[in-house]
Amino acid sequence: MDVQYHEEYVRNPRGVQLFTCGWLPASSSPKALVFLCHGYGMECSVFMRACGFKLAAAAYGVFGIDYEGHGKSMGARCYIQKFDHLVADCDRFFKSICDMEEYRSKRRFLYGESMGGAVALLLHRKDTAFWDGAVLVAPMCKISEKVKPHPVVVTLLTQVEELIPTWKIVPTKDVIDSAFKDPVKREKIRRNKLIYQDKPRLKTALELLRTSMDVEDSLSEVRMPFFILHGEADTVTDPEVSRALYDRAASADKTIKLYPGMWHGLTAGEPDDNVELVFADIVAWLDKRSHHRKPERGGRVTSAPSEPARYQRRPVSGSTGMDSPVSMPRRRGGFLCGQCRM
């Protein structure tokens, strides 16, 4: 199936330009919508390109956003001042898509890889009735002890985080070496200049640690349908915590599949046969749950963002998308940028 790809910048309420992209089946309306939440230091347009194309080729509408400071988005590289900001940006952008007239009857699924799994779970917590399910690929419900700094180091770093929040001083192992099994694919990932490969910034590392602890402590609050996929040989995120999520979640519809011998990068770092198996499992799970939604209040999204929608949009121009002026958002009836006005 042919796939159409598009890119666009939006401006968040903090004035930061964020890169967004999407993949759509060219010859048919998408059967459902899938929203990509990428991992720490990663991005959507290159690293998750294959994921977007595969899901769109399976007749899904796929949309992604580079978090602030990640990929092609603006901001200090890989600096997460508040994890809540990242979640709120995803919430606004994803809901702006869901509220487009042509998509209001479509099922809405989150897709989170690694740290993006935590983003997906927090998006669900933010609006428990909105999402129809989530695909969680090696989700960050807890940072593995094998890559976490020693508790003494964490204590020392916490004492100085407000003094030097952006310093790249957190000791950690090379995650790319630990995450991606196939050596050819691993080197291709290293050559992707949009991926952050330096030491974690102090504030970022502590935000990730706190977020993972928060997610781990609230596994029983998860109620949406979900499908967890995790490599049993993963040393970056702990497959045992994925088991705990499956066991403790209140969801009536939940599935977990652990892949023997596979590493953290299930969709990008495994041999091709393994990657195809993983995507076949994902598509099969989505296909069983992608019937149309019932109309809601005239077909509009009923769960509005918690803050007023203040995005500004403009299409990407050239390779960076920084050449054309920012345009004010276009109104769609009573909506601004496809989001409910508060």
Residue pairs with C-beta under 8 A, 6 or more apart in sequence:
1 25
1 26
1 27
1 28
1 56
1 57
1 58
1 59
2 25
2 26
2 27
3 23
3 24
3 25
3 26
3 52
3 53
3 56
3 57
4 23
4 24
4 25
4 26
4 56
5 21
5 22
5 23
5 52
5 53
6 21
6 22
6 24
6 315
7 19
7 20
7 21
7 45
7 315
7 316
7 321
8 20
8 21
8 313
8 314
8 315
8 316
8 321
9 17
9 18
9 19
9 20
9 313
9 314
9 315
9 316
9 321
9 326
10 17
10 18
10 20
10 65
10 93
10 96
10 311
10 312
10 313
10 337
11 17
11 18
11 310
11 311
11 312
11 313
11 326
12 18
12 68
12 89
12 92
12 310
12 311
13 307
13 308
13 310
14 68
14 85
16 68
16 73
16 74
16 75
17 73
17 74
17 322
17 326
18 65
18 66
18 67
18 68
18 73
18 74
18 89
18 93
19 43
19 44
19 45
19 65
19 66
19 71
19 72
19 73
19 316
19 321
20 44
20 63
20 64
20 65
20 66
20 93
21 44
21 45
21 52
21 63
21 64
21 65
22 52
22 61
22 62
22 63
22 64
22 97
23 52
23 53
23 55
23 56
23 61
23 62
24 30
24 56
24 61
24 62
25 56
25 57
25 59
25 60
25 61
28 59
29 102
30 56
30 59
30 60
30 61
30 103
30 106
31 59
31 60
31 106
31 107
31 287
31 290
32 60
32 61
32 106
32 107
32 108
32 109
32 132
32 286
32 289
32 290
33 60
33 61
33 62
33 63
33 97
33 98
33 103
33 106
33 107
33 108
33 109
34 55
34 60
34 61
34 62
34 63
34 109
34 110
34 111
34 135
34 286
35 62
35 63
35 64
35 90
35 94
35 97
35 108
35 109
35 110
35 111
36 44
36 48
36 51
36 52
36 62
36 63
36 64
36 65
36 111
36 116
37 90
37 110
37 111
37 112
37 113
37 115
37 116
37 117
37 119
37 120
37 123
38 44
38 47
38 48
38 64
38 66
38 67
38 70
38 71
38 113
38 115
38 116
39 113
39 114
39 115
39 116
39 140
40 78
40 114
40 115
40 140
40 175
40 196
40 208
41 70
41 78
41 175
41 195
41 196
41 197
42 48
42 70
42 71
42 113
42 114
42 116
42 195
43 66
43 70
43 71
43 72
43 194
43 195
44 52
44 64
44 65
44 66
44 71
45 64
45 66
45 71
45 72
45 194
46 71
46 192
46 194
47 189
47 192
47 194
47 195
47 268
48 64
48 113
50 267
50 268
51 62
51 111
51 267
51 268
51 279
52 62
52 64
54 279
54 283
55 62
55 111
55 279
55 282
55 283
55 286
56 62
58 283
58 286
58 287
60 286
60 290
61 103
61 106
63 93
63 94
63 97
65 73
65 89
65 90
65 93
65 94
66 72
66 73
67 73
67 80
67 86
67 89
67 90
68 74
68 75
68 80
68 85
68 86
68 89
69 75
69 76
69 77
69 78
69 79
69 80
70 77
70 78
70 196
71 194
71 195
72 194
72 320
72 321
76 166
76 201
77 196
77 198
78 196
78 198
78 200
78 201
78 204
79 165
79 166
79 201
79 203
79 204
80 86
80 201
80 203
80 204
80 207
80 208
81 165
81 203
81 207
82 207
83 122
83 207
83 208
83 210
83 211
86 119
87 119
87 122
87 123
87 126
88 305
88 306
88 307
90 119
90 123
91 123
91 126
91 127
91 305
91 306
92 305
92 307
92 309
92 311
92 339
93 311
94 108
94 110
94 123
95 130
95 301
95 303
95 304
95 305
95 338
95 339
96 309
96 311
96 337
96 338
96 339
97 103
97 338
98 104
98 106
98 108
98 301
98 338
99 300
99 301
99 332
99 335
99 338
99 339
99 340
100 332
100 338
101 299
101 332
104 293
104 295
104 296
104 299
104 300
104 301
105 292
105 293
105 295
105 299
106 292
106 293
107 132
107 133
107 289
107 290
107 291
107 292
107 293
108 130
108 131
108 132
108 293
109 131
109 132
109 133
109 134
109 135
109 286
109 289
110 120
110 123
110 124
110 131
110 133
110 134
110 135
111 120
111 134
111 135
111 137
112 118
112 119
112 120
112 121
112 134
112 135
112 136
112 137
112 139
113 137
113 138
113 139
113 267
114 137
114 138
114 139
114 140
114 179
114 236
114 237
114 264
115 140
115 208
116 137
116 139
116 140
117 136
117 137
117 138
117 139
117 140
117 141
117 237
118 139
118 140
118 141
118 211
118 212
118 215
120 134
120 136
120 139
121 134
121 136
121 139
121 141
121 215
121 222
122 211
122 215
123 131
124 131
124 134
124 222
124 223
124 224
125 218
125 221
126 306
127 303
128 223
128 224
129 303
130 301
130 303
131 224
132 224
132 225
132 289
132 293
133 224
133 225
133 226
133 227
133 253
133 286
133 289
134 224
134 225
134 226
134 227
135 226
135 227
135 229
135 282
135 285
135 286
136 226
136 227
136 228
136 229
136 242
136 245
137 229
137 230
137 266
137 267
137 278
138 229
138 230
138 231
138 234
138 236
138 237
138 239
138 242
138 264
138 265
138 266
139 228
139 230
139 237
139 242
139 245
140 208
140 211
140 212
140 215
140 237
141 212
141 215
141 216
141 219
141 237
141 238
141 241
141 242
141 244
141 245
142 212
142 213
142 215
142 216
142 237
142 238
142 241
143 208
143 209
143 212
143 237
143 238
144 234
144 235
144 236
144 237
144 238
145 238
146 173
146 178
146 235
146 236
147 172
147 173
147 175
147 178
147 235
147 236
148 154
148 209
149 157
149 170
149 171
149 172
149 205
153 171
154 206
154 209
157 169
157 170
157 202
157 205
157 206
158 206
160 202
161 202
161 203
161 206
164 202
165 201
165 202
165 203
166 201
166 202
166 203
167 201
167 202
168 198
168 199
168 200
168 201
168 202
169 199
169 202
170 199
170 200
170 201
170 202
170 204
170 205
171 199
172 199
172 200
172 205
175 236
176 186
176 189
176 190
176 197
177 186
178 235
178 236
178 263
178 264
179 236
179 263
179 264
179 265
179 269
180 186
180 189
180 263
180 264
180 265
180 268
180 269
181 262
181 263
181 265
181 269
181 270
181 271
182 269
182 270
182 271
185 265
185 268
185 269
185 270
186 269
189 195
189 268
189 269
190 197
200 208
216 241
216 244
219 244
219 245
219 248
219 249
220 248
220 249
220 250
221 250
222 245
222 248
222 249
222 250
222 251
223 249
223 250
223 251
224 251
225 251
225 252
225 253
225 254
225 289
226 249
226 251
226 253
226 254
226 255
227 254
227 255
227 256
227 257
227 281
227 282
227 285
228 242
228 245
228 246
228 254
228 255
228 256
228 257
229 256
229 257
229 259
229 266
229 278
229 281
229 282
230 237
230 239
230 242
230 256
230 257
230 258
230 259
230 266
231 239
231 258
231 259
231 261
231 262
231 263
231 264
231 266
231 270
232 239
232 258
232 259
232 260
232 261
232 262
233 260
233 261
233 262
233 263
234 262
234 263
234 264
235 263
235 264
236 264
237 264
239 258
242 256
242 258
243 256
243 258
246 254
246 256
253 289
255 285
257 281
259 266
259 274
259 277
259 278
262 270
262 274
263 269
263 270
266 274
266 275
266 278
267 275
267 278
267 279
268 275
270 278
296 302
300 335
300 340
301 339
301 340
304 339
304 340
304 342
305 339
305 340
305 342
307 342
308 341
308 342
309 336
309 337
309 339
309 340
309 341
309 342
311 329
311 337
311 339
312 326
312 327
312 328
312 329
312 337
313 327
313 329
313 330
313 337
314 321
314 324
314 325
314 326
314 327
315 321
315 324
317 323
317 324
329 336
329 337
330 337
332 338
334 340
334 341
335 341
